[in-house]
Structures are given as structure tokens and as C-alpha cells.
């Protein structure tokens, strides 16, 4: 069974560029009062805020809900506040993971029920820009999620992976909606994948991989989300990595193509998929995707030449890494018109010279690199260019010129030039 690379620490940090910084707004000492509250709610508040007995407070709020036949909004809201506190400060702290999961899900459901029963007081609006517009339920949900998510990141960064997985799981239950739930669930499963690879080595447990894949299959990305193309690529890459670990290469490839089927000329999406495949060491498939992005940029009058050069260069570089040198030469020619600086011209010339060298076309390699290294050239102090130059000259049988070029290379390398 083939094993794909694990998710590295830097990769996690790249994917999670922003840490959730919402403050924990469960203000237990200031209770929102909605009309008349029942005696059971009043008792719950006394147990919680005056006696610090959260278990008894939970019991009272649940009784209030039962006695009102599920119609007392404040009982649901205060129950949710109490449950969130207990999850972190009691259940997670004591290693009671199942209780933490059950109660965080109930907390989220209770917040939503409060908003449903009394929308004017508790309504939620995840797109609202201010806390006042969000009202108390949305603020509380986002705060509970942020608390759990940040706790998970801290544990992940300190190497406490089992705990991090649990906290990401609880963060998902705190707010399974939209991009927040997606991020928590994706990170949880990426950490689970790393564990399977760590423990299984070259023969990871297929049942555990299938369980992770089944979990990932439940995730979806809304095209309206911010950075939706990046999130789609992350999800597909996570699934494809597992499929390859199971030896199902064709299914992994089909996932990538399926993602692009509905929007084949989306440049941002093409870039994300290309990066994902490059991270897996699939350099030629990645280069083909960059070339598709290059072609899409050519056809889009709103795209500038800088983007066209970048996509063409990435495609060319992918072909270099994949040792597809005929394609390197082809992409150099396609990209040349957008190389409007000496630095860009130098990059293309070096790639062209290397391709000719690898194809054993040594005189062509010399001709390609000379515009870089000659006096007044594109980049006359470029060490890589001088190395290609002296090697190509040597292979072409031009020994004296090769020796002079090598001396120049050594001087540049050693800083004695």
C-alpha cells in the first residue's frame, strides 16, 4: 500500500492563516431577561451565579424547558451558556470526552432553539458586522467555537495531538454551520490521517483511512464562502491523499477533475488544485493545470501580463521538476512575450538551457544561457547560470571555455568574485 506524505506543521499554518480571535462572551453574571422567567430559570441562575453549582443549574434549566413544554426561550439560552462552561471547565478538564461532545451539541441546539422561539431577542445573523446586530445567540455561538478552536490550535502546536483532535471535534459541534464547521472538521481529519501514517508506517490501517474518508465525504464547500476555491482544493486533496494511501489512484485523479468540471477555467481554482498536486509530488499533472490557468489568463482580457507570466512560469517549472523537458522548451516559448524584465528573462533562459542540457543538446544549452552570463547580460552574477554554462561547455567539448566558466562559478559561489 502506498503512503502519501503527512500534513506538516507549516502546511497546517499555511491553511489556517487566521486564528479565531472572538472573545468568549458567555457573560454568566449578566443575564438577558426576556419577559417573565419561570421559577425554574430563576433557580438555575441562583445555583449558577451565586453558588457556582453548574450541574444543579443545568438541571433547573432543563426542568424549565420540560415544564414549559419547550416554549421558554430564556431557559434554552441559559442552559446553553451553562453547558458550554461545563464542557470546557469540567468535562474536557476531567477527560470526559463523550460528555463534552454530547453537551456541546446540546448547547448549540439550545442556542438555536432560543433564537427560534424569540427571534427579536435572540435572533442570529452570522453575516452581521457588529455584536449588536448579531444579538446574543450568534455572539455566544461564535465565542464558544472560537474558544474550542483556539484551544485545539494551541494543543496541536505543542504536539498534544490527541487532545487537539478532541478540541477540533468539540469546536465543530459548537458551530457546525458553514466555513467554521468545515475548518474544524477538516483539521480534525488531517490530524487523524497523520496519526494513521505515524502508527502504520508503510502499511497504514485501511479501516481507519476509510473512516476518515467517510467523515470527509460529509463536508461540503459553499461557493459563496470566502476563499472557497482554496477550501475546495484542501478538501479534495485530503480525500485524494487517503485514496492514494488505499491504492486507488484513478479515483484520486477523478476527484481533481470532478472539482474542475463545473468551472474548468477558474484560474484561482486551477491554481489551488495545481498546488495540491504539486505538494503530492505530481509535478507533470500540476504543470498541466498551471498551463490551463495560463491559457485561461490569455483568454481573459481582465487578467494582466504579470499573472500570465506567473502561470506560464509555474507550468514550466513543474515540467522541469517532472523532467518533461520538451514541455519545458514549449512553455518557455509560450511565456517569453510576458518576460518584460531581465530577472524574468534570466529565469526563462536558465530553464531553457537546463532543458537542452538534460536532452543532451549541449550547444543549444550554451546558446540559451549566454544571454544571461555575458557582459551586460540579463543576470551576469547568477551562480546557477554559470554552473549550467560551464557544464554545457564541457559536454560540448569546449574545454578551455568550460574551465574559465567554472572558475567564474567557483568565485561567485565562494564570494571571492
C-alpha positions in Angstrom: 0.0 0.0 0.0 1.4 3.4 -1.0 1.7 6.0 1.7 1.3 9.7 0.9 3.1 12.4 2.8 1.7 13.6 6.1 0.5 17.1 6.7 3.4 19.1 8.0 3.3 21.8 10.7 4.0 24.5 8.1 1.2 23.2 5.9 -1.3 23.5 8.8 -0.2 27.0 9.4 -0.5 27.9 5.8 -4.0 26.6 5.6 -5.0 28.3 8.8 -3.7 31.8 8.2 -6.1 33.4 10.7 -6.6 32.2 14.2 -10.1 32.8 15.5 -10.0 35.7 17.9 -13.6 36.1 19.0 -13.7 36.7 22.8 -15.5 34.2 25.0 -18.7 36.2 25.5 -20.6 33.9 27.9 -21.3 36.6 30.4 -22.8 34.5 33.1 -23.1 37.3 35.6 -25.3 39.4 33.3 -28.3 37.5 32.1 -30.6 38.6 29.4 -34.1 38.9 30.8 -37.0 38.3 28.4 -40.4 39.0 29.9 -41.2 36.9 32.9 -38.9 34.0 33.6 -40.1 30.9 35.4 -39.2 29.9 38.9 -37.1 27.1 37.5 -35.0 29.6 35.4 -34.6 31.8 38.5 -33.5 28.8 40.5 -31.0 27.9 37.8 -29.5 31.4 37.8 -29.1 31.3 41.6 -27.4 28.0 41.6 -25.0 29.1 38.8 -24.3 32.7 39.6 -24.5 32.7 43.4 -23.4 29.2 44.3 -21.3 28.2 41.3 -23.2 24.9 41.1 -23.3 24.4 37.3 -24.6 20.9 37.4 -27.6 21.9 39.5 -28.2 24.9 37.3 -28.2 22.7 34.3 -30.9 20.5 36.0 -33.0 23.6 36.7 -32.9 24.9 33.2 -33.8 21.5 31.8 -36.8 21.4 34.2 -37.8 24.8 33.0 -37.8 23.5 29.4 -39.8 20.5 30.4 -42.4 22.4 32.4 -42.9 25.0 29.6 -43.1 22.2 27.1 -40.2 23.7 25.2 -41.5 27.2 24.9 -39.4 29.2 27.3 -36.6 30.8 25.2 -34.6 32.1 28.2 -34.4 28.5 29.6 -32.8 27.3 26.3 -30.4 30.2 26.2 -29.2 29.9 29.8 -29.0 26.1 29.5 -26.7 26.6 26.5 -24.5 29.0 28.4 -24.2 26.6 31.3 -23.4 23.6 29.1 -20.6 25.5 27.3 -19.0 26.3 30.6 -19.3 22.8 31.8 -17.8 21.3 28.6 -14.5 23.2 29.0 -14.1 23.6 32.7 -15.5 20.2 33.8 -15.8 17.6 31.1 -12.8 18.3 29.0 -10.7 19.1 32.0 -11.6 15.8 33.5 -11.2 13.8 30.3 -14.9 13.1 30.0 -14.9 13.3 26.2 -18.2 11.7 25.4 -20.0 14.0 27.9 -18.2 17.0 26.3 -19.4 16.0 22.8 -23.0 15.4 23.9 -23.3 18.7 25.8 -21.6 20.9 23.2 -24.1 19.6 20.6 -26.9 20.2 23.0 -25.6 23.7 23.7 -25.6 24.6 20.0 -29.1 23.2 19.5 -30.3 25.1 22.6 -28.9 28.4 21.3 -30.7 27.9 18.0 -33.9 27.0 19.8 -33.8 30.2 21.8 -33.4 32.2 18.6 -36.3 30.3 17.0 -38.6 30.9 19.9 -37.9 34.6 20.4 -36.1 35.9 17.3 -36.3 39.6 18.2 -34.4 39.0 21.4 -32.1 36.1 20.5 -32.0 36.1 16.7 -28.8 35.1 15.0 -27.2 36.5 11.9 -23.7 35.1 11.1 -23.2 37.9 8.5 -23.8 40.7 10.8 -20.8 43.1 11.3 -21.4 44.2 14.9 -22.2 42.3 18.1 -25.4 44.3 18.5 -26.6 43.2 15.1 -25.7 39.6 15.8 -27.6 39.6 19.1 -26.7 37.3 21.9 -27.2 33.9 20.3 -24.8 34.4 17.4 -22.2 36.1 19.6 -22.4 33.1 22.1 -22.1 30.5 19.3 -19.1 32.2 17.7 -17.5 32.7 21.1 -17.9 29.0 22.1 -16.5 27.9 18.7 -13.5 30.3 18.9 -12.7 29.1 22.4 -12.6 25.4 21.3 -10.8 26.1 18.0 -8.1 28.2 19.6 -7.6 25.6 22.3 -7.2 22.9 19.6 -4.6 25.0 17.7 -2.6 25.5 20.9 -2.6 21.8 21.6 -1.7 21.0 18.0 1.2 23.4 18.1 2.5 21.9 21.3 2.3 18.4 20.0 -0.7 17.2 22.0 -2.3 15.7 19.0 -4.9 13.5 20.7 -6.2 16.5 22.7 -6.1 18.7 19.6 -8.3 16.2 17.7 -10.8 16.2 20.5 -10.9 20.0 20.7 -11.4 20.4 16.9 -14.2 17.9 17.2 -15.8 19.9 20.0 -15.3 23.2 18.0 -17.2 21.6 15.2 -20.1 20.7 17.5 -20.1 24.2 18.9 -20.8 25.6 15.4 -21.1 23.0 12.6 -22.5 25.6 10.3 -20.7 27.0 7.2 -17.0 27.7 7.0 -16.4 27.5 10.7 -17.6 23.9 11.0 -15.7 23.0 7.8 -12.4 24.3 9.1 -12.7 22.4 12.4 -13.7 19.2 10.8 -11.0 19.3 8.1 -8.2 19.9 10.6 -9.5 17.2 12.8 -9.4 14.7 10.0 -6.0 15.8 8.8 -4.6 15.2 12.2 -6.3 11.8 12.3 -4.6 11.0 9.0 -1.2 11.9 10.3 -1.8 9.6 13.3 -2.6 6.7 11.0 0.5 7.3 8.9 2.7 7.6 12.0 1.4 4.4 13.5 1.2 2.4 10.3 4.3 3.5 8.5 4.3 2.0 5.0 1.2 -0.1 5.8 -1.4 2.2 7.4 -4.6 0.7 8.7 -7.1 0.7 5.7 -10.1 0.7 8.0 -9.0 3.8 9.8 -8.3 5.5 6.5 -11.8 4.6 5.2 -13.3 6.0 8.4 -11.5 9.3 7.8 -12.6 9.3 4.2 -16.2 8.8 5.2 -16.0 11.7 7.5 -14.5 13.9 4.8 -17.3 12.9 2.4 -19.8 14.6 4.7 -18.1 18.0 4.2 -19.2 20.5 1.6 -17.9 23.9 0.5 -20.3 26.7 -0.4 -19.1 28.7 -3.4 -20.2 31.9 -1.5 -17.6 31.4 1.3 -14.5 33.5 1.4 -11.6 31.6 -0.3 -14.0 28.9 -1.4 -11.6 27.7 -4.1 -8.9 27.2 -1.6 -11.2 25.2 0.7 -12.4 23.0 -2.2 -8.8 22.2 -3.1 -8.0 21.4 0.5 -10.9 19.0 0.8 -10.2 17.3 -2.5 -6.5 17.0 -1.6 -7.4 15.4 1.8 -9.6 12.9 0.1 -7.2 12.2 -2.7 -4.3 11.6 -0.2 -6.3 8.9 1.5 -7.4 7.3 -1.8 -3.8 7.1 -2.8 -2.9 5.6 0.5 -5.5 2.9 -0.3 -4.0 2.3 -3.7 -7.0 3.9 -5.5 -5.0 6.3 -7.7 -7.6 6.6 -10.5 -10.3 7.7 -8.0 -7.9 10.3 -6.6 -7.3 11.7 -10.1 -11.1 11.7 -10.8 -11.7 13.8 -7.7 -9.5 16.6 -9.1 -11.1 16.5 -12.5 -14.6 16.4 -11.0 -13.9 19.5 -9.0 -12.9 21.4 -12.1 -15.7 20.1 -14.3 -18.2 22.7 -13.3 -15.8 25.6 -13.6 -12.9 24.5 -15.8 -11.5 28.0 -16.5 -11.5 29.3 -12.9 -7.9 30.4 -12.6 -7.9 30.6 -8.8 -9.3 27.1 -8.6 -6.8 25.7 -11.1 -4.0 27.2 -9.1 -5.3 25.7 -5.9 -5.6 22.2 -7.4 -2.2 22.6 -9.0 -0.6 23.5 -5.7 -2.3 20.5 -4.1 -1.0 18.1 -6.7 2.5 19.6 -6.6 2.5 19.1 -2.8 1.9 15.4 -3.5 4.9 15.2 -5.9 2.7 15.1 -9.0 4.8 17.6 -10.9 3.6 17.0 -14.5 -0.1 16.9 -13.7 0.4 20.1 -11.6 2.2 21.7 -14.6 -0.7 20.9 -16.9 -3.1 22.6 -14.5 -0.9 25.7 -14.4 -0.8 25.6 -18.2 -4.6 25.5 -18.2 -4.6 28.6 -15.9 -2.1 30.2 -18.3 -4.4 29.7 -21.2 -7.4 30.9 -19.2 -5.5 34.1 -18.4 -4.6 34.6 -22.1 -8.3 34.4 -22.9 -9.4 36.8 -20.2 -8.8 40.4 -21.1 -9.2 41.5 -17.5 -6.1 39.5 -16.4 -2.7 41.2 -16.6 0.6 40.1 -18.1 2.1 39.5 -14.6 -0.4 36.8 -14.0 0.1 35.3 -17.4 3.9 35.2 -16.8 3.4 33.7 -13.4 1.1 30.9 -14.6 3.4 30.1 -17.6 6.5 30.1 -15.3 4.8 27.8 -12.8 3.8 25.4 -15.6 7.4 25.5 -17.0 8.9 24.9 -13.5 6.5 21.9 -12.9 7.7 20.4 -16.2 11.3 20.9 -15.1 10.6 19.1 -11.8 8.8 16.4 -13.6 11.7 16.0 -16.1 9.4 16.7 -19.1 12.0 18.8 -20.9 10.3 19.0 -24.3 7.4 20.7 -22.5 9.8 23.0 -20.7 11.0 24.3 -24.0 7.5 24.7 -25.3 6.4 26.7 -22.2 9.5 28.9 -22.4 8.4 30.0 -25.9 4.8 30.5 -24.8 5.8 32.6 -21.8 8.6 34.6 -23.5 6.4 37.5 -24.6 5.5 38.3 -20.9 9.1 38.3 -19.7 9.4 42.1 -19.5 12.3 42.3 -17.0 15.9 40.9 -17.0 15.0 38.9 -14.0 12.2 37.1 -15.8 14.3 36.7 -19.0 17.0 35.1 -16.8 14.6 32.6 -15.3 13.3 31.5 -18.7 16.8 31.3 -20.2 18.1 29.2 -17.3 15.1 26.8 -17.6 15.6 26.6 -21.4 19.4 25.9 -21.0 18.7 23.2 -18.4 16.2 21.5 -20.6 18.6 21.5 -23.6 21.3 20.1 -21.3 19.1 17.3 -20.0 18.2 16.5 -23.6 21.9 16.3 -24.4 21.7 19.3 -26.7 24.8 20.9 -25.3 25.4 23.6 -27.9 21.8 24.7 -27.7 22.2 24.9 -23.9 25.3 27.1 -24.3 23.4 29.4 -26.7 20.4 29.6 -24.3 22.5 30.6 -21.3 24.9 33.0 -22.8 22.4 35.9 -22.8 22.4 35.6 -19.0 26.1 35.4 -18.2 27.7 37.5 -20.9 28.8 41.1 -20.1 25.7 43.2 -19.9 23.6 40.1 -19.9 20.3 39.5 -18.0 21.9 38.3 -14.8 25.7 38.1 -15.1 26.4 37.1 -11.5 23.8 34.3 -11.3 25.5 31.2 -9.8 23.1 28.7 -11.3 23.6 30.2 -14.8 27.4 29.9 -14.6 27.1 26.3 -13.4 24.9 25.4 -16.4 27.2 27.3 -18.6 30.4 25.5 -17.6 28.8 22.1 -17.6 27.3 22.6 -21.1 30.6 23.9 -22.5 32.4 20.9 -21.1 29.9 18.5 -22.6 30.2 20.3 -25.9 33.9 19.7 -25.9 34.8 23.3 -25.4 37.2 22.6 -22.6 39.2 25.8 -22.2 36.0 27.9 -22.2 34.5 25.5 -19.7 37.4 25.9 -17.4 37.2 29.7 -17.4 33.4 29.5 -16.8 34.0 27.1 -13.9 36.5 29.4 -12.3 33.9 32.2 -12.5 31.3 29.9 -11.0 33.6 28.9 -8.1 34.5 32.6 -7.4 30.8 33.5 -7.3 30.0 30.5 -5.1 32.8 31.3 -2.6 32.2 35.0 -2.6 35.6 35.8 -4.0 34.4 37.3 -7.3 
